[in-house]
Amino acid sequence: MPTKAPVTPLAERVLDAETRAGQWLADGNQAQEAGRTVKAERCFQKAQFWLDRANLLSGRAERPAPAN
């Protein structure tokens, strides 16, 4: 009988999303300081995606968080 991979705990998924958002924000700031505005904007978009994901998982979004 096939087994499912263990589900990552919700708290760990929130922390991962916050960490990724912070890293993308740092990368965007670094690119902006270097004058690479296109790359900076892309990094800021990715940071926003991960911040939205963290907010969703932690229940701070407009829609309810997933069950697990």
Summary of the structure (lengths in Angstrom):
residues: 68
radius of gyration: 15.3
end to end distance: 23.0
largest distance: 55.2
contacts: 155
relative contact order: 0.17
helix: 66%
strand: 0%
